[in-house]
Amino acid sequence: MKITNKIWILPCIAIILIAGGNAIAQDELSAEGVVNIFERLAKFAIFVGIALIVIYIVLAAIKIATAGGDMSKLQEGKDGIKWGLIGAVVILGVYVIINTIKSIVAG
């Protein structure tokens, strides 16, 4: 694993822990409080996921732009954009599922 890949992991873990701690500290642990905690954590995770997908797609586009004539790099860039878009669709699906569950639980 390259050092640049390790650098991304630590800030992501720290941000998730900070967001989770704030969510728990602000709500009581009743049924409604647990739903609010889950909703805030889910929204935060979706926000981070979208930001990472945008970065991933931009890096894939840069790979395509700098491929020159190398067909393997061109294909890697195309695959990166494809998987980035698939990730965006998955996150959109998660958002829909979370809102559906919230409306069912909240009444």
C-alpha positions as CSV (number, residue, x, y, z in Angstrom):
1,M,0.0,0.0,0.0
2,K,1.4,3.4,-1.0
3,I,1.8,6.1,1.7
4,T,-0.7,8.3,-0.1
5,N,-3.4,5.6,0.4
6,K,-2.6,5.4,4.1
7,I,-2.9,9.2,4.5
8,W,-6.6,9.2,3.4
9,I,-7.6,6.6,6.0
10,L,-6.7,8.6,9.2
11,P,-8.7,11.8,8.4
12,C,-11.8,9.7,7.4
13,I,-11.7,7.7,10.6
14,A,-11.2,10.9,12.7
15,I,-14.1,12.7,11.0
16,I,-16.5,9.8,11.5
17,L,-15.5,9.4,15.2
18,I,-16.0,13.2,15.8
19,A,-19.4,13.2,14.0
20,G,-20.6,10.2,15.9
21,G,-19.5,11.6,19.3
22,N,-21.2,14.9,18.7
23,A,-24.4,13.1,17.6
24,I,-24.5,11.0,20.8
25,A,-23.7,13.9,23.1
26,Q,-26.5,16.1,21.7
27,D,-29.4,13.6,21.9
28,E,-30.8,11.6,24.7
29,L,-31.0,7.8,24.1
30,S,-34.7,7.5,23.7
31,A,-36.3,6.0,20.6
32,E,-36.6,9.3,18.9
33,G,-33.0,10.2,19.9
34,V,-31.6,7.0,18.4
35,V,-33.4,7.7,15.2
36,N,-31.9,11.2,15.2
37,I,-28.5,9.9,15.8
38,F,-28.8,7.3,13.0
39,E,-30.1,10.0,10.6
40,R,-27.3,12.4,11.3
41,L,-24.6,9.7,11.0
42,A,-26.2,8.5,7.8
43,K,-26.3,12.0,6.3
44,F,-22.7,12.6,7.3
45,A,-21.6,9.3,5.7
46,I,-23.6,10.2,2.5
47,F,-21.9,13.6,2.4
48,V,-18.4,12.0,2.8
49,G,-19.3,9.4,0.2
50,I,-20.3,11.9,-2.4
51,A,-17.2,14.0,-1.8
52,L,-15.0,10.9,-2.2
53,I,-16.9,9.9,-5.4
54,V,-16.3,13.4,-6.9
55,I,-12.6,13.1,-6.1
56,Y,-12.5,9.6,-7.5
57,I,-14.2,10.6,-10.8
58,V,-11.9,13.7,-11.2
59,L,-8.8,11.5,-10.7
60,A,-10.2,9.0,-13.3
61,A,-10.8,11.9,-15.7
62,I,-7.2,13.1,-15.2
63,K,-6.0,9.6,-15.9
64,I,-7.9,9.6,-19.2
65,A,-6.6,13.1,-20.1
66,T,-3.0,12.0,-19.4
67,A,-3.2,8.6,-21.0
68,G,-1.5,9.8,-24.2
69,G,-1.8,6.7,-26.4
70,D,-1.7,4.1,-23.6
71,M,-4.9,2.1,-24.0
72,S,-4.5,0.4,-20.6
73,K,-4.5,3.8,-18.8
74,L,-7.4,5.0,-20.9
75,Q,-9.4,1.9,-19.9
76,E,-8.4,2.3,-16.2
77,G,-9.8,5.9,-16.4
78,K,-13.0,4.7,-18.1
79,D,-13.4,2.0,-15.5
80,G,-12.8,4.6,-12.7
81,I,-15.6,6.8,-14.0
82,K,-17.9,3.8,-14.4
83,W,-17.3,2.7,-10.8
84,G,-17.6,6.2,-9.5
85,L,-21.0,6.6,-11.1
86,I,-22.1,3.2,-9.8
87,G,-21.0,4.3,-6.3
88,A,-23.1,7.5,-6.8
89,V,-26.1,5.4,-7.6
90,V,-25.5,3.2,-4.6
91,I,-25.3,6.2,-2.3
92,L,-28.5,7.6,-3.8
93,G,-30.2,4.3,-3.1
94,V,-29.0,4.3,0.5
95,Y,-30.4,7.9,0.8
96,V,-33.8,6.7,-0.4
97,I,-33.8,3.7,1.9
98,I,-32.8,5.8,4.9
99,N,-35.6,8.3,4.2
100,T,-38.1,5.5,3.7
101,I,-37.2,3.8,7.0
102,K,-37.3,7.2,8.7
103,S,-40.8,7.9,7.5
104,I,-42.0,4.5,8.5
105,V,-40.4,4.7,12.0
106,A,-41.4,8.4,12.6
107,G,-44.9,7.8,11.4
